[in-house]
Amino acid sequence: MSWVFFSIMAHLFWSGTNIAEKNFVDKRFKNPYFYVVASFLIGLLFAPVFIYFLIEGVYSFKILLFLFLAACFGAICAAPVS
């Protein structure tokens, strides 16, 4: 039954992220490129967490490489096209 809790929490976090991003883009960041760079820098704050899991042997290097590539792909896709 824990999967029900996790699925509901995932939707709540996703909706909260969408609301926060909408407010940030509309009111705080006038340049959308700055928002993409800021999102990438905030993502870099979580890099030590992944490195810790790599050292502890929880994740393999291949999984962390795919996570990093997915983050880079997300930053590229989030960049506005002019």
C-alpha positions in Angstrom: 0.0 0.0 0.0 3.0 2.3 0.2 2.8 2.7 -3.6 -0.4 4.6 -3.2 1.2 7.2 -0.9 4.2 7.5 -3.3 2.0 8.0 -6.3 -0.1 10.7 -4.6 3.0 12.5 -3.3 4.5 12.4 -6.8 1.5 14.2 -8.2 1.5 16.7 -5.4 5.2 17.6 -5.9 4.7 17.8 -9.6 1.8 20.2 -9.3 3.7 22.3 -6.7 6.7 22.5 -9.1 4.5 23.6 -12.0 2.9 26.3 -9.9 6.2 27.5 -8.6 7.7 27.6 -12.1 4.8 29.5 -13.5 5.2 32.1 -10.8 8.9 32.4 -11.2 8.8 32.7 -15.0 6.0 35.3 -14.9 7.1 37.4 -12.0 10.7 36.9 -11.2 12.7 36.0 -14.3 12.1 38.2 -17.3 14.6 36.4 -19.4 13.8 32.7 -19.9 17.4 31.8 -20.6 18.3 33.0 -17.1 15.6 30.6 -15.7 17.2 27.7 -17.6 20.6 28.5 -16.2 19.2 29.0 -12.7 17.4 25.6 -12.9 20.7 24.0 -14.0 22.6 25.6 -11.1 20.0 24.5 -8.6 20.3 21.0 -10.0 24.0 21.1 -9.5 23.3 21.5 -5.7 22.0 17.9 -5.7 25.1 16.5 -7.4 26.9 15.8 -4.0 23.9 13.6 -3.0 24.3 11.5 -6.1 28.1 11.3 -5.6 27.5 10.1 -2.0 25.3 7.3 -3.3 27.9 6.4 -5.9 30.6 6.2 -3.2 28.3 4.1 -0.9 27.6 1.7 -3.7 23.9 2.3 -3.9 24.0 3.4 -7.5 26.3 2.3 -10.2 28.3 4.7 -12.4 26.1 3.9 -15.4 22.9 4.9 -13.6 24.5 8.2 -12.5 25.7 8.9 -16.0 22.2 8.4 -17.4 20.8 10.7 -14.7 23.3 13.4 -15.6 22.5 13.0 -19.3 18.8 13.2 -18.6 19.3 16.4 -16.7 21.3 17.9 -19.6 18.6 16.8 -22.1 15.9 18.4 -19.9 17.8 21.7 -19.7 18.2 21.6 -23.5 14.6 20.9 -24.1 13.5 23.6 -21.6 15.5 26.3 -23.4 13.1 28.5 -25.4 13.4 28.6 -29.1 13.5 32.1 -30.7 
